[in-house]
């Protein structure tokens, strides 16, 4: 079974406002707010995402979300959608 790795994008108050998911193929997809972004193999690695948080947060489309940092890396074998993982995260990070 395939393993998906992911990190939450959070505000200063630990509210989840986005997620970055690394597919088993190594490709990265992100949902920031309601916008879904898919990258190819040239995307930054999940481990390095913390270096790009400020750049993402400064984009006009995402400024209102007040992205502050990213969570540690989690894994799942039951990935369906980014929104589902964000909803599950809200339940256990509260």
C-alpha positions, 0 to 999 in steps of 0.5 A: 500500500502507498504511503502519503506524507504531508505537513499542515500549513498553520497560523500563529494560533495553530489554525490549519489553513493549508496542507502539502501532500507528497504523493508516493511518486514524489510529486507535491500537491498543496491546498492553501485555503480553497486553492489546489496547486499541483507540482511536478518532480521539480517541486520543493521537497516536503522536508524543505517546505518550512523554508518557503512558508514566508514566500507562500504567506506573502503571496496576495492570494494567501495573505489573508490566511496569515500562514505562519509555519508548517507542522511536522511531517505526518504519514497516511495510507488512506489519502482521499483528498487534501480537504479530508486531511485538513479536517482530520488535522483540525480534530486532533490538533485542537 
